[in-house]
Amino acid sequence: MKKIALILGILLTPLYIFSSGGIQPAHGILFLFILTQANQLLRIFLIEKHASSVLFILTIWAFFREGFGAIAHNDIRALLPAIYWLYNFLLFAAVVTFLRTRERERALELAVPGAVLVAFFGILLLGYSLTIDSEGFRSVGTFNNPNQLGYFSVCVASLMLLLWKSKNIKGRTATVYLAVAAFLSIVSLSKAAMVAVFFAGALVLWPKKLNLRSLTTSVIGIGITLTAAYSLFNAENPNDINFVRRLNQIGQDQDDSLEARGYFAFLDGNALHLIFGLDSTEVQNIVGHEVHSTIFSVFNTYGLIGLALFLIFLGLWCLRLYKNFGFNAFLYIAAPPMLYGITHNGTRFTIFWILLSASFALSRNTAQPKPHSL
């Protein structure tokens, strides 16, 4: 029951039926998974005492800060962001405590590739375009907006590489799904997603040792990429290709500035707001939307206290990846979602928390034999 609920919940993460910000099918099924794992949740403080304690304190702090915001704005709905934090903490605890053995990791071998295929076939069935049309069409597939599709492509790219480094899948399998993730990022036309996924792909293809096998693999991989790009560019005017045009426009769009992303909302507050945060409702009133940054959304909403807690948690995540999988793996697993997070808020995206929890669980379970090579 637990394994089925986890697989099905991850499998349906690309499926958005209701409006953004609300509960989607995957949230409900993953909540069922949390309930089936309820009797084990407190073990998270024994299994991952440092990371779970920091995340738990951050969740309590979110309720504290949003609670004052709810009173100040006389709106109980101001507590919703804190509820998201609680849900994600419970999901983190449930996934980490469930994936305690190598046998249970098999759930991810089915769920993550399955989710990639759901998103991929959703794009094929609902349509996509690589060229500019009169309405500026951007593919969304089964998501509500293209940025959700873009962030999904980033997180599943990291997840597939995590599964490879933890020896759950072979290198050729990771390569195939990394290519699919790159395709999803391209059709989403999310500049941040394309940069993040391509960055991961470049690190994977770059030879670690100067020997014939590594050089051959890299040359073939890069050659295929360049051939595909050359064919595409010669098929039409490059400026008419959506993803090329989007990449060329990095830094030129009106919303590319840090101010437009809401980075500096805290400047409208005082010294106390700098320490304790503005709360989500106040940020919304100042900026007109949430802060489009994973790090600075926490800073503006929960102040230096919240930022310190979140950075400690992320630091523990990065340290775990580095110690267990090495520097290169740490970069191409952790860097893509954080690169994307420069211009988008990923803290409420479920697949991001699946990546975080899977990273802690799989790195703890992974033995030291030589991993599969690409």
N, C-alpha and C positions, 0 to 999 in steps of 0.2 A: 504493500500500500504506500509506504513512504517513498520507495524508489519510483513507483509509477507516478506519484504526485510530483516529485521533483523533475522527472523527465518531461512530463506533460507541461508543467509550469514553464520550464525553460524553452520547450519546443514552441510554445505559444507566445513568447515574448515579442515576436514581430507583429502579432495580430492585434490591431487597435480597432475596436468596435465602437467605443464611446469616445466622447470628446477628450482632448488632452487635459491632463491634470486630474482626471477622474480614474476610477477603478477600471482596469481592463481584465479580460479573462485570465491572463497569466497571473495577475495579482491575486485573484480569488483562489486559483489552484495552488499557488505557492503559499498562500495563507493556510490552506488545508494541510500542506506539507509541514508548515510550522506547527500546527496543532498536533499532527501525528508525532512530531518530535518533541512535544512540550515537556515530557518527563526527562528529557536529556539537556534542555536548554541551559540550565545552571552549570552544567559541566564545562561550558565555554570559558568560565572564569578559572578553570583548572587547566584546560587544554591550551588556551591562548590567553593567559591571564593579563598580560600587558596590553595587547591590542584590544581585547574585549573590554577591559576596564576603562581605557581611554575613550573608546567609542560609546560605552555606556554613560560615562560622565558627560560627554558631549551631547548625548540624547537628553539627559536630565537638564543640562544647561539650555538646550533648545526649548524645552517645556517651560523652564523658568522665564526665559526672555520673551517667548511668545505669549506666555501667560500675562505678563505685565502689559504686553502690546494689546492683548484682547481686552484687558480692563481699560486701558487708555483710549482705545478706539471703540469700546463698547460693542465688540463684535466677536462672538465665540468662534467664528470661522477663522480667526487669526491663529488658532491653535493647529490648523491643518498641516502647516509645514513641520511642526514638531511631531505630529502623528506619522508623517512620512519618515522622519528620523527613527522613530520607534519601530516602525515596520521594517526598515532596512536593518536595524540592529538585530531584531528577532530573526530576520532572514539570514543574516550573517552567522548568528549563533546556531541556527538550525542546520545550515549547510556544513559548517565546520564540524559540528558534533556528529553529523551523519556520515560524512566522508572520512571516517576514522581508519578505514582499511583500504588496501589496494583493490579488493573485490568490489567495494562500493563505488570506487571511482569509475567503474564501467558505466554508471548512470550518465556521467558527463560525456563519455565516448559516443553515446547515442543522442543525448539531448542537444549538445552544442552543434554538431554537424546538422542535426535535424532542424534546428532553428535557422541555420544558414540557408538550408534548402527551402524552408517555408518562405523566408524573405526573398530568395532568388526566384522561385516560381511565382510569388506574388507580383514581382516586377514584370516577369514575362507575360503573365496573364492580364495584368492591368495596364501594361504599356510603359514604354520608356522612350526617350529620345536623346540622341547624342548631338543633335543639331538644333540651332536656335529656331523656335517657331514664333509666330506673331504674338502669342500670349505669354511668352517666356516660360513655357512648360518645364517643371522640374518633377522628376519621378518621385513618388512616395510609396508605391506598392501597397502593402497592407498597413502602412503607418498613416498617421494623420498629417505629418508634414515631412519635408525632405531632410530636415536636420535630425529628426529621430532616426530616419533610415541611415544617415551618415554616421551618427554616433554608434548605432548598432553595428555597422560595418567595422568601426574601429575596435569596439570591445570584443567582437567575435574573432577578429584577427589576432588580438592578444590572447584570447582564450585558446585558440587553436595552437598557437605557438607554446602556450603553457602546457597544453596536453602533450605536445611533442617533446618538450624539454623534460617533462615528468615521465616520459616513456610510455604514455598511454596510447599514442598513435605513432605511425611511422612518418618519416620526413616527407615522403612523396604525398601522403595524405594531407599533411599540413600545408604543403606547397599548393595543392589543388584548391583547398579552402581559402588559403590566403589570396589566391587569384580571384576567387569568387567574391571575397570581401573587398578587394580592390575594385571589381566591377560594380559592386553595390555603392561604393563611395563615389565612383565616377558618375553613375546615373543619378545619384542624389544631388550632385553638383554642389556639395558642401566643400568649400575650400579647405576648411580645417580637417575634415575627414580624409580628403585626398592626400593632403600633406602628411597626416599621421600614418595612414596605411602604407603609403609609398616609402616613408621613413623606415617603417618596420621591415618592409620587403627588401629595401636596400641593405639593411644591416644583416638580414638573413642570407642574402646572396653574396655578400662580401666575403671573400675567402679568409678563413681564420688562420690557415697555414699555407705557405707557398709550396704546395705540392701539385702533382698532375691532376689528382682527383678533384681537389677543391677548385683549382683553376678551371678545369673542364666544366664542373657544375655551374660555377659563376658565369663563365662565358656563355654557356647554353642558356641559362636563365635570363641574363641581360640581353643576349641576342634575340631571344623570343620576344622580349619586351620591346626592344628597339624595332624589330621587324613589324610587330603589330602597330606600333606608333607610326612608323614610316608609311605603312599601307593606309592607315586611317588618315594621315595628314595629306597623302597624295590623292585620296578619294574625293576630298572636297577642300575648299579654302579653310586653312586652320582656324581663321578667325570666326568661321561659322560653326565650329565644333564647340558645343557648350562647355565641356569641362576644360578645354584649352583656354577659352575666353575667360572662364571663371578664375583659373589659376593666374592668368595675366592681369586680372583685376584685383589681386590681393593688395590690400592697402589703399585701394582707390574708391571703394564703395563708401557710402555715407556712414554705414554702421560698422566700419572696420576700425574706427577710433576707439580708444579705451573709454573715453567719455561717453560715447554712444552706447557702449556695452554696459555702462552703469558702474564702472570701476570706482568713480569718485563720489558716490552717493554720500559717503561718510563725511565729506566736507560740509554738508548741510547740517551736520549735527554739532555737538559740543564735545568737550573732553570726556565726559561720561559715556557718550555714545561711542567714542573711539574705543573705550575699554569694554563696554557691555554690549555694543551693537545697537542698531536702529530698530530691529524687528522687521519681519517680512512685510507687514502692512505699510510701515513707514517707508521702506525701500520702494515699494510699489508706488506710493504717493509721490516720491521724489523723482524717480526715474521714469515711471509709467509702465514698467515691466520689471521682471526679476533681473538681477544682475547676471549678465551672460558671461560668467566665469565660474569654474568649479571652486577655485581658491577664494576669489574676491567676493563671491556670493556669501560664503561663510563669514568672511571678515566684515563685510558691511552689515550683515544681519545679526551676527553674534559677537562682533567686536574682537579685540585682541585675545580675549579669553577663549572664545570659540575657535579663532584661527589657530592659536597655539595647540589646542587639543587636536584639531583636524590635521595639522602638519605633523604632530607626533605620530598619529595613527598612520598617515601616509608614509612617514619615515620608517616606521616599523615594517610596513608592507614592502617598501623598496629594499630595506636591509635584509629581509627574509629572502627575497628573490635573488639578491646579490650573493648571499652566503650559500644558498643551495644550488643555484643554477649558473652563477658566474656573471661577470660584468656585461657581456654582450646580451645575454638572455634578459638580464634586468632591464637593459635599455629597450629591447624590442617588445617586452611585455608591458612594462610600466609607462614608458614614454608616450606611446600613441594616445591612450586616453587622457594623459595629462596635457599633451600638446593640443588635443581637441578642446580640453577644458580651459585653454587660454581665452577662447571666444564663446564658449557655451557652458551652461551650468549642468554638470553631469551628476550631481549628488542625488537626484531623485530618479535616475534611470536604473531600472531593476537589473539590467544585464551588467552594469558597472559593478553592482554589489555582488553579483554572482562571480564576476572576475576576481574581486577582492577576496571573497570567502574561499573560492577555489584555490587561489594563490597560497593562502595560509594552509589550507588542508593538504593540497598536493605536495607542497614543499616539505611539509612535516612527514608525509608518507614516503616520499621518494628516497630510494636507496641510492648508492653511489656508483653502480656499474655504468659503463660508458653508454651514453644516450644514443638514440638513432641519429644518424647524420643525414643532412639534406643532400 
